[in-house]
Amino acid sequence: MGTSISAEVDYEQRGKHSGFLRVPHSVHRSAYGWLPIPVTCINNGDGPTLVIMAGIHGDEYEGQVAVSNLARTLIAEEIRGRLILLPMVNAPAVEAGLRTSPIDQGNLNRLFPGNPNGTPSEMIAHYVEEVLMPLADYSVDLHSGGSSLFYPPTLLRGQGANAEEAKALIGLQDAFDLPYAWVFTSGGGRESSARTAMGAANRKGVINVMAELGGGGEVTPSILRRTERGLRRILHSLGMLPDYVPDATLGTRELNAKGSVYAYHPGLFEPLKSIGDDVDIGEVVGLVHHPETPLSEPDEITSPYAGMILCKRAMAPVVRGDAVFQVASDSADAKAGGK
């Protein structure tokens, strides 16, 4: 089924070109209107195609800035192959500074494979999966903890459908060279049913990684620099930026996620652990305070997992069901003496 979205950029044209994806949006104030999704294509002939996306969630900022900087500073003569850059895939959410679209409440990373005749968010998901991913050999999807969470720079990847894909994924991980890598232990491959951009890439046979890069509703300069360094290292590793000279590898700690820790009472969250701290099962990792009843003792939050703190809630107010930490542990491969 064809897309409802039209592109102002010709992906086959040589050189550097920027424009918009036009998402049809007929409303009272604009009967034949469209929503603009910015896209830049840098095409310099033979070589792989890499799609780099950010802004699938509108309140995740480091990736948006990093992709915009690449679009602005790279020139076609530097590139071998084709680079497609989308700094704000869910533009309505980005413009509102929200995780989800204010137009249709769509969480874009839960809507793939989308619908070409659906809501704007569903149309965007369909375009990414059915138009962009078939063009790509590789893709990188940049996220952060958004307004509510904070992650250290962390790459996320699957294990690959075969030995060749596994090697390529490890190559992207080594090139990005972030402090942590969250390795999925299941799912992925051509039969993936995931409603995410990673699932879309897997279904189309695209070698892909995702990253969580800071959060808390702000841009962290050190994480932004680490992100931009990593993207250029990836381009170089794929032979797409041959004149770039990467610096020494810093190393990545591979992890498997254990699960999230949740608040069970409304109030103000006080974390007792920081990112990178070790935690045991049953350990008190946070308190929920009740300033409306100042004589009440705070409620304790205990961890159901042993491991290390990978992400932490960035907002103090909580209600029952809010995630306050994510716990991970060293991957099985790392424990066995692998990477």
Solvent accessible surface area in square Angstrom, and as a share of the most:
residue,aa,sasa,rsa
1,M,179,0.80
2,G,61,0.59
3,T,51,0.30
4,S,40,0.26
5,I,9,0.04
6,S,61,0.39
7,A,42,0.32
8,E,78,0.35
9,V,9,0.05
10,D,77,0.40
11,Y,21,0.08
12,E,120,0.54
13,Q,90,0.40
14,R,154,0.56
15,G,21,0.20
16,K,78,0.33
17,H,52,0.23
18,S,86,0.56
19,G,12,0.11
20,F,82,0.34
21,L,4,0.02
22,R,96,0.35
23,V,0,0.00
24,P,57,0.36
25,H,40,0.18
26,S,86,0.55
27,V,54,0.31
28,H,193,0.86
29,R,203,0.74
30,S,32,0.21
31,A,60,0.47
32,Y,209,0.80
33,G,15,0.15
34,W,99,0.35
35,L,26,0.13
36,P,48,0.30
37,I,1,0.00
38,P,29,0.18
39,V,1,0.01
40,T,10,0.06
41,C,0,0.00
42,I,0,0.00
43,N,12,0.06
44,N,45,0.23
45,G,17,0.16
46,D,134,0.69
47,G,49,0.47
48,P,30,0.19
49,T,8,0.05
50,L,0,0.00
51,V,0,0.00
52,I,0,0.00
53,M,3,0.01
54,A,0,0.00
55,G,1,0.01
56,I,0,0.00
57,H,5,0.02
58,G,0,0.00
59,D,8,0.04
60,E,7,0.03
61,Y,57,0.22
62,E,0,0.00
63,G,3,0.03
64,Q,20,0.09
65,V,51,0.29
66,A,0,0.00
67,V,0,0.00
68,S,44,0.29
69,N,33,0.17
70,L,5,0.02
71,A,15,0.12
72,R,160,0.58
73,T,67,0.39
74,L,0,0.00
75,I,90,0.46
76,A,13,0.10
77,E,123,0.55
78,E,62,0.28
79,I,0,0.00
80,R,101,0.37
81,G,0,0.00
82,R,30,0.11
83,L,0,0.00
84,I,0,0.00
85,L,0,0.00
86,L,0,0.00
87,P,16,0.10
88,M,41,0.18
89,V,0,0.00
90,N,0,0.00
91,A,1,0.01
92,P,11,0.07
93,A,0,0.00
94,V,22,0.13
95,E,124,0.56
96,A,47,0.37
97,G,27,0.26
98,L,86,0.43
99,R,95,0.35
100,T,40,0.24
101,S,1,0.01
102,P,60,0.37
103,I,66,0.33
104,D,37,0.19
105,Q,128,0.57
106,G,9,0.08
107,N,30,0.16
108,L,0,0.00
109,N,5,0.03
110,R,119,0.43
111,L,34,0.17
112,F,0,0.00
113,P,63,0.40
114,G,24,0.23
115,N,63,0.33
116,P,9,0.06
117,N,114,0.58
118,G,24,0.23
119,T,56,0.33
120,P,17,0.11
121,S,2,0.01
122,E,48,0.21
123,M,16,0.07
124,I,5,0.03
125,A,0,0.00
126,H,12,0.05
127,Y,6,0.02
128,V,2,0.01
129,E,4,0.02
130,E,67,0.30
131,V,41,0.23
132,L,0,0.00
133,M,1,0.01
134,P,76,0.48
135,L,49,0.25
136,A,13,0.10
137,D,69,0.36
138,Y,45,0.17
139,S,4,0.02
140,V,0,0.00
141,D,7,0.04
142,L,2,0.01
143,H,5,0.02
144,S,5,0.03
145,G,7,0.07
146,G,1,0.01
147,S,46,0.30
148,S,39,0.25
149,L,36,0.18
150,F,51,0.21
151,Y,14,0.05
152,P,15,0.10
153,P,15,0.10
154,T,0,0.00
155,L,1,0.01
156,L,5,0.03
157,R,12,0.04
158,G,21,0.20
159,Q,92,0.41
160,G,33,0.32
161,A,59,0.46
162,N,80,0.41
163,A,87,0.68
164,E,138,0.62
165,E,22,0.10
166,A,28,0.22
167,K,160,0.68
168,A,30,0.23
169,L,10,0.05
170,I,56,0.28
171,G,35,0.34
172,L,3,0.01
173,Q,2,0.01
174,D,56,0.29
175,A,8,0.07
176,F,0,0.00
177,D,1,0.00
178,L,1,0.01
179,P,39,0.24
180,Y,35,0.13
181,A,0,0.00
182,W,35,0.12
183,V,10,0.06
184,F,59,0.25
185,T,95,0.55
186,S,93,0.60
187,G,77,0.74
188,G,34,0.32
189,G,19,0.18
190,R,112,0.41
191,E,158,0.71
192,S,13,0.09
193,S,100,0.65
194,A,43,0.33
195,R,119,0.44
196,T,33,0.19
197,A,3,0.02
198,M,20,0.09
199,G,1,0.01
200,A,0,0.00
201,A,1,0.01
202,N,28,0.14
203,R,55,0.20
204,K,74,0.31
205,G,28,0.27
206,V,4,0.03
207,I,24,0.12
208,N,8,0.04
209,V,1,0.01
210,M,21,0.09
211,A,0,0.00
212,E,18,0.08
213,L,0,0.00
214,G,0,0.00
215,G,2,0.02
216,G,31,0.30
217,G,38,0.37
218,E,100,0.45
219,V,56,0.32
220,T,29,0.17
221,P,83,0.52
222,S,62,0.40
223,I,11,0.06
224,L,27,0.14
225,R,155,0.56
226,R,48,0.18
227,T,0,0.00
228,E,44,0.20
229,R,38,0.14
230,G,0,0.00
231,L,0,0.00
232,R,60,0.22
233,R,17,0.06
234,I,0,0.00
235,L,0,0.00
236,H,58,0.26
237,S,61,0.40
238,L,34,0.17
239,G,40,0.38
240,M,0,0.00
241,L,6,0.03
242,P,58,0.36
243,D,126,0.65
244,Y,53,0.20
245,V,129,0.74
246,P,50,0.31
247,D,83,0.43
248,A,80,0.62
249,T,85,0.49
250,L,117,0.58
251,G,37,0.36
252,T,30,0.17
253,R,98,0.36
254,E,6,0.03
255,L,0,0.00
256,N,24,0.12
257,A,36,0.28
258,K,90,0.38
259,G,18,0.17
260,S,27,0.18
261,V,2,0.01
262,Y,102,0.39
263,A,0,0.00
264,Y,145,0.55
265,H,70,0.31
266,P,77,0.48
267,G,18,0.17
268,L,74,0.37
269,F,13,0.05
270,E,67,0.30
271,P,53,0.33
272,L,81,0.40
273,K,37,0.16
274,S,60,0.38
275,I,48,0.24
276,G,31,0.30
277,D,54,0.28
278,D,104,0.54
279,V,4,0.02
280,D,93,0.48
281,I,125,0.63
282,G,47,0.46
283,E,57,0.25
284,V,49,0.28
285,V,1,0.00
286,G,0,0.00
287,L,34,0.17
288,V,1,0.00
289,H,64,0.28
290,H,29,0.13
291,P,81,0.51
292,E,127,0.57
293,T,66,0.39
294,P,108,0.68
295,L,177,0.88
296,S,52,0.34
297,E,143,0.64
298,P,41,0.26
299,D,39,0.20
300,E,111,0.50
301,I,10,0.05
302,T,65,0.38
303,S,3,0.02
304,P,75,0.47
305,Y,63,0.24
306,A,38,0.30
307,G,19,0.18
308,M,1,0.01
309,I,0,0.00
310,L,0,0.00
311,C,3,0.02
312,K,53,0.22
313,R,26,0.10
314,A,49,0.38
315,M,82,0.37
316,A,47,0.36
317,P,81,0.51
318,V,5,0.03
319,V,88,0.51
320,R,163,0.59
321,G,48,0.46
322,D,35,0.18
323,A,29,0.22
324,V,0,0.00
325,F,0,0.00
326,Q,21,0.09
327,V,0,0.00
328,A,0,0.00
329,S,19,0.12
330,D,47,0.24
331,S,4,0.03
332,A,70,0.54
333,D,89,0.46
334,A,31,0.24
335,K,142,0.60
336,A,93,0.72
337,G,68,0.66
338,G,47,0.45
339,K,112,0.47
